């Protein structure tokens, strides 16, 4: 089964915070977990795709770049997006289909926006998804803490289905590139 690791909006200003963004919760842990999963992907010959949001730092400068503590493989593909949805207006779906990808492992920021949207859109587009439960983050909202938002999404996205394809939530230390979806079909 062909797979890909999708790291969404793990950008410097989005994670660290700026005059326009609140920093994300547990950013050091999330960066470390992203690096661990990237290493696993490289070891297993799995492609790594980064998505960057053009709204971060107006799409330019150091704040727009992938977080400086994330080890981006030289073979990684990078797509920029102008919408919450990583698939909208980007070559992501075409890239995944051309490479016969069937399973996506998803990580990044922000949980309730771009991560949630990517997981749900991927299942509609015939991908099984593993969301890395300790590999995505967000900021506190006016009503909920970041941890409440993350836990809520881990609960609601675990087992989320769209007919034949669905998402499960697993953590960094698990064998993420050995999908377990068929156990539940």
C-alpha positions in Angstrom: 0.0 0.0 0.0 1.4 3.4 -1.0 1.4 6.0 1.7 2.4 9.6 2.4 3.0 11.7 5.4 1.2 15.0 5.2 2.5 17.8 7.5 0.1 20.7 7.4 0.9 24.4 8.4 3.9 23.6 10.6 5.1 27.1 9.9 7.3 29.3 12.1 4.9 32.1 12.9 1.9 29.8 13.2 3.6 27.6 15.8 5.7 30.2 17.7 3.1 32.9 17.5 3.3 36.4 16.1 1.5 39.7 16.3 -1.3 38.0 14.3 -1.2 34.5 15.7 -1.3 32.9 19.2 1.4 30.3 19.6 0.2 26.7 19.6 0.1 24.5 22.7 3.0 22.2 23.4 4.9 23.3 20.3 8.2 21.7 21.4 6.5 18.3 21.8 4.7 18.6 18.5 7.9 19.6 16.6 9.7 16.7 18.2 6.8 14.3 17.2 6.8 15.6 13.7 10.5 15.0 13.4 10.1 11.5 14.8 7.4 10.6 12.3 9.5 12.1 9.4 12.4 9.8 10.4 10.0 6.8 10.4 8.7 7.8 7.0 12.2 8.1 5.6 13.2 4.8 7.1 10.2 3.2 5.4 10.6 5.0 2.0 7.4 6.9 2.5 7.0 10.3 0.8 6.7 13.4 2.9 4.5 16.3 1.8 4.4 19.7 3.5 1.5 22.2 3.1 2.1 25.9 3.9 -0.7 28.4 4.4 -0.3 31.6 2.5 -2.1 33.5 5.2 0.8 33.0 7.6 3.1 36.0 7.5 1.4 37.1 4.3 3.0 34.2 2.5 6.6 35.4 2.8 9.7 35.7 4.9 11.0 33.5 7.7 7.6 33.4 9.5 6.0 31.7 6.5 8.6 29.0 6.3 8.3 25.5 7.9 9.3 25.7 11.5 13.1 26.0 11.8 13.4 23.0 14.2 11.6 20.6 11.8 14.0 18.5 9.8 12.6 18.8 6.2 13.9 16.0 4.0 15.5 17.0 0.8 13.0 14.8 -1.0 9.9 16.5 0.6 7.3 18.0 -1.7 5.9 21.4 -0.6 2.6 22.9 -1.7 1.2 26.3 -0.7 -2.5 26.8 -0.1 -4.8 29.8 0.1 -7.7 28.1 1.9 -8.3 26.1 5.1 -8.5 23.0 2.9 -5.2 21.6 1.8 -6.8 20.0 -1.2 -8.5 23.2 -2.4 -6.7 25.0 -5.2 -3.5 22.9 -4.7 -2.0 20.1 -6.7 -2.1 17.8 -3.6 -4.9 15.5 -4.8 -3.3 15.1 -8.2 0.1 14.4 -6.6 -1.3 11.7 -4.3 -3.3 10.1 -7.1 -0.4 10.1 -9.5 1.7 8.4 -6.8 -1.1 5.8 -6.1 -1.3 6.8 -2.4 -4.0 5.1 -0.5 -3.1 6.0 3.1 -2.3 9.4 4.6 -0.6 10.0 7.9 -1.5 13.6 8.9 0.1 16.0 11.4 0.5 19.7 11.9 -1.6 22.8 12.8 -4.2 24.0 13.6 -6.4 21.2 14.9 -9.9 22.6 14.5 -9.2 24.3 11.1 -6.7 22.8 8.6 -6.2 19.4 10.3 -9.9 18.6 10.7 -10.6 19.8 7.2 -7.8 17.7 5.7 -8.8 14.5 7.5 -12.4 14.8 6.4 -11.6 15.8 2.8 -9.1 13.0 2.5 -11.7 10.4 3.5 -14.1 11.8 0.9 -11.4 11.5 -1.7 -10.9 7.8 -1.0 -7.9 7.9 1.4 -7.7 6.1 4.7 -6.2 8.5 7.2 -4.2 8.1 10.3 -4.2 11.3 12.4 -1.3 11.5 14.7 -3.1 12.3 18.0 0.0 13.8 19.6 1.2 15.3 16.4 -1.2 18.2 15.9 -1.9 21.3 17.9 -3.7 24.6 18.1 -4.1 27.7 20.3 -6.5 28.4 23.0 -9.8 29.9 21.7 -12.0 32.3 23.6 -14.1 29.4 24.8 -11.9 26.3 24.9 -8.3 25.5 25.8 -6.1 24.1 23.1 -6.0 20.8 24.9 -9.8 20.6 25.0 -9.9 21.3 21.2 -7.2 18.6 20.5 -8.9 16.0 22.7 -12.3 16.7 21.2 -10.9 16.3 17.6 -9.0 13.1 18.5 -12.2 11.7 19.8 -14.5 12.8 16.9 -12.0 12.0 14.1 -11.2 8.5 15.4 -13.4 6.3 13.4 -14.8 9.1 11.3 -16.0 7.6 8.0 -17.1 8.5 4.6 -18.5 5.2 3.2 -15.3 3.1 2.3 -12.6 5.3 3.8 -12.1 6.6 7.3 -9.8 8.0 9.8 -8.2 6.6 13.0 -6.1 8.3 15.6 -2.8 6.9 16.8 0.2 8.3 18.5 3.8 8.9 17.5 5.2 5.9 19.2 2.9 3.5 17.3 3.6 1.9 14.0 1.8 4.6 12.0 2.8 3.3 8.6 1.3 -0.1 9.3 -2.4 1.0 8.9 -4.9 -0.9 11.0 -8.0 0.3 9.1 -8.9 -3.1 7.7 -9.3 -4.5 11.3 -12.4 -2.2 11.5 -14.0 -2.8 8.1 
